[in-house]
C-alpha cells in the first residue's frame, strides 16, 4: 500500500513538472504565460520599466540565407520591496520569465 501511495505521489509530481509553464503576474494583476504573443502581453500588462531590443542575424536556408530573429527583454522593476522580473521574447513570442533581485 505504501509503495502504491509513493508511486502515485511521484507520478503526480512528475506530471506537474512536465506541464509547468513560466507565468508572470503583471503589475495590474493580469497573468501572462510563456507561449503568449507580444500583442497579448502588451494588452494584458502595463508598460514595462525598460525594453531592450536586438535583431541578431540567423543562418537560414539556401533559398533564404539570412533572416533576423527579433528578440526583446522587458523589465518590470516595481521598487525596492518587489522582485524585478524579465520577460524574454523571441520572434514575437514570450519564451522565458526570469526573476532578479529586489528593485530600486
Buried (B, 14 or more C-beta within 10 A) or exposed (E): EEEEEEEEEEEEEEEEEEEEEBEBEBBEEBEBEBEBBBEBBBEBBEEBBEEEEEEEEEEEEEEEEEEEEEBBBBBBBBEEEEEBBBBBBBEEBBEEBEEEEEBE
